[in-house]
Amino acid sequence: MALFVGAILYGLMAGMPADMIVKSIQEGFGGVLGSIGLLILLGVVMGTFLEKTGGAIVIAEKILSWIGQKSITMAMMLSGYILSIPVFGDSTFIMMNPISKSLSLKGKVPYAATTIALALGATASHSLVPPTPGPIATAGILEADLGMIIFWGLIISLISLIPSYFFIKKFVMSIPLEAKMAVSDIQNISAKKPSAFKSFLPVLVPLFLIILASIANYPTKPFGEGVIVDTILFVGTPVIALLMGAFLSFLLPTKFDKKILSSTGWIGEAILIAAPVVFITGAGGVFGKMLQNSGIGDLVSGNLSQAGWGIFLPFAIAFALKTAQGSSTVAMITTASIIAPLLGTLGLDSETMRVFAALSIGAGAVAISHANDSFFWAVTQLSGLSIKQGNMSHSIGTMIISFTAIALIYLLTLVV
């Protein structure tokens, strides 16, 4: 409502004709949702099935078996990172918290360390790697290549976790926090979990198809032309790739009941989760179109052309919005809507720079996670961290990820 009403008030204050305000509402809402709405819903459907069937837990346990018991902190960080690609960060943390407690007890690793490792891993991919709603919406609004955002987002977010990992090892390890749980709690998710192969399929297949299509569509045409390339481009279209991921997630339940697909079943739950994000995205689209049609781009070009903000302006706006109101997704959508009309002015309107602009917004929307962020409360309340301990560990950790990511993005814009 704030975005929608704010857009209308802005249009009136800017002196736009009434018919142009109405046209901006229709074009902004319909245009954005036409390209993004289904992607958000399909991504949430995948995450819901992974969560309900225990597939997410299977992925985490497999990662732990690869890394080993001696690297529990790293295992928790990577588990949170991978699971938060298809699943919301809050859900990832809630699902993984029993395992975090159990591994802390078994491996004699401070519980604060496993908790913050899980939380920061989830945070990094949530804002920088599609198909989570924020990056998808940002890519759509800026008309940036989703495959390239996935490719660079994976690299940037993973590297950004390195200083966070040392921060945990150096400082968070010393936070006194005792894990209290019944080990049997881990089994509450699902009596019979799906296999690791089935669990990974809905996550990896869409990512692989989207990246493959982006490579095939590269100007140099590395795969040539013809029916095979056309097929790759079709199945690698984000909406088709995520639809395939959603269908693959239907393989996860031990016994597939038609009620799962009903409005009161898992699909219904996914729609309830996706709806607010979809409508916030649409309202962000209205705001962006209103800005665009008001001619603000010409006004800003006269003032910012010599400022040299470039890639740092979308980061700064997203950082300020995230810190002020708490939601990474809202911060990303709002910033993308503001920045979209200004891409040319900022020198970010090339295909590559649109990708980095989207990632810059994601980097800004990582931090600062504090008391106005629902994820902050999930982390502190479920683990037993005090607010002060949460600020000293989780909040500072998100800042480290955010600043590392924007530094990497800036360096990449100089060489790519």
matplotlib code that plots the C-alpha trace (Angstrom):
import matplotlib.pyplot as plt

x = [0.0, 2.9, 4.5, 1.2, -0.1, 3.3, 3.5, 0.1, 1.1, 4.4, 2.5, 0.2, 3.0, 5.0, 2.1, 1.4, -2.0, -4.6, -4.7, -0.9, -1.1, -3.7, -1.8, 1.4, -0.5, -1.8, 1.5, 3.7, 1.6, 0.8, 4.2, 6.1, 3.8, 3.6, 7.3, 7.9, 4.7, 4.8, 8.6, 8.0, 5.2, 7.0, 10.1, 8.0, 6.3, 9.7, 10.8, 7.5, 7.9, 11.5, 10.5, 7.5, 9.0, 12.3, 14.2, 15.9, 17.2, 18.5, 20.4, 21.9, 22.9, 24.5, 26.6, 27.7, 28.8, 30.8, 32.5, 32.9, 32.2, 35.4, 34.1, 30.7, 30.6, 31.5, 28.9, 26.2, 27.1, 27.0, 23.8, 22.1, 23.5, 22.3, 18.9, 18.1, 18.4, 14.9, 13.6, 13.0, 15.8, 13.4, 12.2, 15.7, 16.8, 13.7, 14.2, 17.9, 18.0, 17.5, 20.4, 22.5, 21.8, 22.5, 25.8, 26.9, 26.4, 28.0, 31.0, 31.5, 31.3, 29.9, 26.2, 26.5, 29.0, 26.7, 23.7, 25.4, 27.0, 23.6, 22.0, 24.7, 24.9, 21.1, 21.4, 24.1, 22.1, 18.7, 19.6, 22.1, 21.0, 17.7, 15.2, 14.5, 11.9, 14.1, 16.7, 14.1, 12.0, 15.1, 16.2, 12.8, 12.4, 15.9, 15.5, 18.8, 19.8, 18.7, 21.2, 24.1, 22.8, 22.7, 26.3, 27.8, 25.6, 26.8, 30.5, 30.0, 27.9, 30.3, 33.4, 31.5, 31.0, 34.8, 35.4, 32.1, 33.5, 36.7, 34.5, 32.6, 35.8, 37.5, 34.6, 31.3, 33.0, 33.5, 29.8, 28.5, 25.4, 24.4, 22.4, 19.4, 17.4, 16.1, 18.0, 14.8, 13.4, 15.4, 13.1, 9.9, 10.1, 9.3, 9.2, 10.6, 12.7, 13.3, 16.7, 19.5, 19.2, 15.5, 16.1, 18.8, 16.9, 14.4, 17.3, 20.0, 18.0, 16.4, 19.7, 21.6, 19.0, 18.9, 22.7, 22.9, 20.4, 22.3, 25.5, 23.7, 22.3, 25.7, 26.5, 29.3, 26.8, 29.0, 26.5, 25.8, 22.2, 19.5, 16.8, 18.9, 19.9, 16.2, 15.2, 17.9, 16.7, 13.1, 13.7, 16.2, 13.6, 13.2, 9.5, 9.9, 13.0, 11.3, 8.1, 10.2, 11.8, 8.3, 7.2, 10.5, 9.6, 6.4, 8.6, 9.7, 6.6, 6.7, 3.0, 1.6, -1.8, -4.0, -4.8, -1.3, -2.2, -5.4, -6.0, -5.7, -2.7, 1.0, 0.2, -2.3, 0.4, 2.9, 0.3, -0.2, 3.6, 4.0, 1.0, 2.5, 5.8, 3.9, 1.8, 4.7, 6.6, 3.6, 3.4, 7.1, 6.5, 3.8, 6.3, 9.0, 6.7, 5.4, 9.0, 9.8, 6.7, 7.3, 10.6, 12.7, 15.4, 16.1, 16.1, 18.5, 20.8, 21.5, 22.4, 24.1, 25.9, 29.1, 28.6, 30.2, 27.9, 27.6, 27.2, 27.3, 23.9, 21.7, 23.8, 23.4, 19.6, 19.0, 21.3, 19.4, 16.0, 16.9, 18.3, 15.2, 12.4, 13.9, 12.7, 15.4, 12.8, 11.0, 14.3, 15.4, 12.0, 11.8, 15.4, 15.1, 11.9, 13.8, 16.9, 15.4, 14.6, 18.1, 20.2, 21.2, 22.1, 24.3, 26.0, 24.5, 22.3, 24.5, 23.6, 26.5, 26.0, 22.3, 23.4, 25.9, 23.3, 20.9, 23.6, 24.6, 21.0, 21.1, 24.4, 22.8, 19.7, 21.8, 22.4, 21.8, 19.6, 18.5, 15.4, 13.1, 13.9, 11.8, 14.8, 16.8, 14.1, 14.0, 17.8, 17.8, 14.6, 15.2, 18.8, 18.5, 20.9, 20.2, 19.4, 22.9, 24.5, 22.4, 23.6, 27.2, 27.1, 24.3, 23.9, 27.7, 27.9, 25.4, 27.4, 30.5, 28.7, 27.2, 30.4, 32.5, 29.9, 29.8, 33.6, 33.7, 31.0, 32.9, 36.1, 34.2, 32.8, 36.4, 37.5, 34.4]
y = [0.0, 2.4, 1.8, 2.0, 5.1, 6.7, 6.2, 7.9, 10.8, 11.2, 11.4, 14.1, 16.1, 15.8, 17.4, 14.3, 14.3, 12.0, 9.7, 9.3, 8.3, 5.7, 4.4, 4.2, 2.1, -0.3, -0.7, -0.8, -3.5, -5.6, -5.3, -6.4, -9.2, -10.5, -11.3, -12.0, -13.1, -16.7, -17.0, -16.0, -18.4, -21.3, -20.6, -20.6, -23.9, -25.6, -24.3, -25.4, -29.0, -29.2, -27.9, -30.2, -33.4, -33.1, -32.7, -29.6, -31.6, -34.3, -31.7, -30.4, -33.8, -34.7, -31.5, -32.4, -35.8, -34.2, -31.7, -33.8, -33.5, -31.5, -28.6, -28.2, -24.4, -24.5, -27.2, -25.2, -22.1, -24.0, -25.8, -22.5, -21.0, -23.8, -24.2, -20.5, -20.5, -22.1, -21.6, -18.4, -17.5, -17.6, -21.1, -22.3, -21.3, -22.7, -26.1, -26.3, -25.0, -28.5, -29.8, -26.8, -27.6, -31.3, -30.8, -28.2, -30.8, -33.7, -31.8, -29.7, -26.5, -23.3, -23.1, -19.4, -20.3, -22.9, -20.5, -17.5, -19.6, -21.0, -17.5, -15.8, -18.6, -18.2, -14.4, -14.4, -16.5, -15.1, -11.6, -12.5, -15.8, -16.4, -18.1, -16.4, -13.6, -10.6, -11.3, -12.5, -9.3, -7.1, -8.9, -8.5, -4.8, -3.9, -6.3, -8.0, -11.5, -13.9, -16.6, -14.1, -12.9, -16.6, -17.1, -14.0, -14.1, -17.5, -16.4, -13.1, -14.5, -17.4, -15.2, -12.8, -15.6, -16.1, -13.0, -13.9, -17.3, -15.9, -13.4, -16.3, -18.2, -15.2, -13.5, -15.4, -18.5, -16.7, -15.9, -18.0, -19.9, -23.4, -25.6, -27.3, -29.8, -33.3, -34.9, -36.7, -33.2, -33.6, -36.3, -34.3, -32.9, -36.2, -39.8, -40.9, -38.4, -38.4, -39.5, -36.9, -37.3, -36.3, -33.5, -31.9, -32.1, -29.3, -26.9, -27.8, -28.5, -25.0, -23.3, -25.4, -24.8, -21.0, -20.7, -23.0, -20.9, -17.7, -19.3, -20.4, -16.9, -15.2, -13.0, -15.4, -18.2, -20.9, -23.7, -22.5, -22.3, -24.8, -26.9, -28.0, -24.4, -23.3, -26.1, -25.0, -21.4, -22.5, -24.8, -22.3, -19.5, -18.8, -19.5, -22.9, -23.8, -23.1, -24.8, -27.9, -27.4, -27.2, -30.5, -32.2, -31.2, -33.2, -36.3, -35.6, -36.8, -40.5, -40.8, -38.2, -37.1, -34.9, -32.9, -31.5, -29.6, -28.1, -24.6, -26.1, -28.2, -27.4, -25.4, -23.3, -22.6, -21.7, -19.2, -17.6, -17.1, -15.9, -13.5, -10.7, -10.8, -10.8, -7.8, -5.8, -6.5, -5.2, -2.1, -1.6, -1.8, 0.9, 3.1, 2.6, 3.3, 6.4, 7.6, 6.8, 8.6, 11.7, 12.5, 12.1, 10.5, 13.8, 15.7, 13.4, 13.2, 16.9, 16.5, 13.1, 12.9, 14.3, 12.7, 9.4, 7.3, 4.6, 1.1, 2.5, 4.3, 1.2, -0.3, 2.8, 3.0, -0.7, -0.6, 2.4, 0.8, -2.6, -1.0, 1.2, -1.2, -4.7, -6.7, -7.5, -8.3, -5.0, -3.1, -4.8, -4.3, -0.7, 0.1, -1.6, 0.4, 3.7, 2.8, 1.3, 4.8, 6.0, 3.2, 5.2, 8.2, 6.1, 4.4, 1.0, 0.4, -2.2, -5.9, -6.6, -3.5, -4.3, -7.6, -5.9, -3.2, -5.9, -7.6, -4.3, -3.9, -7.4, -6.6, -3.5, -5.4, -7.9, -5.4, -4.3, -7.1, -5.9, -5.5, -4.5, -7.7, -10.8, -13.0, -11.3, -12.4, -15.9, -16.2, -14.7, -16.3, -19.8, -19.9, -18.0, -15.2, -11.9, -8.8, -7.5, -10.8, -10.8, -7.3, -8.2, -11.4, -11.6, -7.9, -7.3, -10.5, -9.1, -5.9, -7.9, -9.8, -6.6, -4.6, -7.5, -8.1, -4.5, -4.4, -7.5, -6.2, -2.9, -4.8, -7.0, -3.9, -2.8, -6.1, -7.7]
z = [0.0, 0.8, -2.6, -4.5, -2.7, -2.7, -6.5, -7.0, -4.7, -6.5, -9.9, -8.6, -7.0, -10.2, -12.1, -14.3, -16.1, -14.6, -17.6, -17.5, -13.8, -14.5, -17.5, -15.4, -12.8, -15.4, -17.4, -14.3, -12.5, -15.5, -17.1, -14.1, -13.0, -16.6, -16.5, -12.9, -11.1, -12.2, -11.5, -7.9, -7.4, -9.0, -6.9, -3.7, -4.8, -5.1, -1.8, -0.1, -1.4, -0.3, 3.1, 3.7, 2.5, 4.3, 1.0, 2.4, 5.4, 3.0, 1.1, 4.3, 5.5, 2.2, 2.3, 5.8, 4.7, 1.9, 4.1, 7.2, 11.0, 11.5, 9.5, 11.0, 10.9, 7.1, 6.6, 8.2, 6.2, 2.9, 3.9, 4.6, 1.4, -0.9, 0.7, 0.7, -3.1, -3.5, 0.0, 2.0, 4.4, 7.4, 6.4, 5.8, 9.3, 11.0, 9.2, 9.8, 13.4, 15.0, 12.9, 13.9, 17.6, 17.1, 15.3, 17.9, 20.6, 18.7, 17.4, 20.5, 18.4, 20.0, 19.2, 18.4, 15.6, 13.9, 14.3, 12.7, 10.0, 9.0, 9.1, 7.0, 4.5, 4.0, 3.8, 1.1, -1.5, -0.6, -1.9, -4.7, -6.3, -8.1, -7.9, -4.6, -5.3, -4.7, -7.3, -9.8, -9.4, -9.6, -12.8, -14.4, -13.5, -14.8, -17.8, -16.8, -18.0, -15.3, -16.3, -15.9, -12.6, -11.4, -12.7, -11.2, -8.1, -7.2, -7.5, -5.7, -2.8, -2.2, -2.1, 0.2, 2.7, 3.1, 5.3, 7.1, 7.9, 9.5, 11.4, 12.9, 13.7, 15.2, 17.1, 17.2, 18.6, 21.9, 22.4, 25.3, 24.1, 25.0, 22.7, 24.4, 22.5, 22.2, 19.3, 18.2, 17.2, 13.9, 12.8, 13.1, 9.5, 7.7, 8.7, 5.4, 3.5, -0.2, -1.7, -2.1, -5.9, -5.9, -3.4, -5.5, -8.8, -8.3, -7.3, -9.8, -13.0, -13.3, -12.5, -15.0, -17.8, -17.2, -17.3, -20.3, -22.2, -21.3, -22.7, -25.9, -26.3, -26.1, -29.1, -30.2, -30.4, -28.8, -29.5, -33.1, -34.3, -35.1, -33.5, -30.5, -29.6, -30.0, -27.6, -25.1, -25.3, -24.7, -21.7, -20.4, -20.3, -16.6, -16.4, -18.3, -16.2, -12.9, -14.1, -14.7, -11.2, -9.7, -11.5, -10.3, -6.7, -7.1, -7.1, -3.5, -1.5, -0.6, -1.5, -3.8, -2.7, -4.9, -1.8, -1.9, -5.1, -3.6, -2.2, 1.3, 0.5, -0.1, -3.3, -1.3, 1.3, -1.4, -2.9, 0.5, 0.9, -2.7, -2.8, -0.7, -2.6, -6.0, -5.0, -3.6, -6.8, -8.8, -6.6, -7.1, -10.9, -10.6, -8.7, -11.3, -14.3, -12.5, -12.1, -15.7, -17.1, -15.0, -16.8, -13.7, -15.7, -17.6, -14.3, -12.6, -15.6, -15.2, -11.6, -11.4, -14.7, -13.1, -9.7, -10.6, -8.4, -11.0, -9.6, -6.0, -6.2, -6.4, -3.6, -1.4, -1.9, -1.3, 1.8, 3.2, 2.5, 4.0, 7.1, 7.5, 6.9, 7.4, 4.3, 1.7, -0.9, -0.5, -0.5, -3.8, -5.6, -4.5, -5.4, -8.8, -9.5, -8.7, -10.6, -13.7, -15.3, -14.4, -15.8, -18.9, -16.8, -14.5, -17.4, -16.4, -19.5, -21.3, -21.0, -18.6, -16.5, -16.0, -14.5, -12.1, -11.2, -10.2, -8.1, -6.6, -5.4, -4.0, -2.2, -0.6, 0.4, 2.5, 5.3, 7.9, 9.4, 12.8, 15.0, 12.2, 10.2, 10.8, 10.0, 12.8, 15.3, 13.8, 14.4, 17.9, 19.3, 18.0, 19.1, 22.4, 21.4, 23.2, 21.1, 21.8, 20.9, 17.7, 16.8, 17.5, 15.4, 12.8, 12.1, 11.7, 9.6, 7.1, 6.9, 6.1, 3.3, 1.9, 1.7, 0.4, -2.3, -3.6, -3.6, -5.7, -8.0, -8.5, -9.3, -11.8, -13.6, -14.3, -15.9, -17.4]

ax = plt.figure().add_subplot(projection="3d")
ax.plot(x, y, z, "-o")
ax.set_aspect("equal")
plt.show()
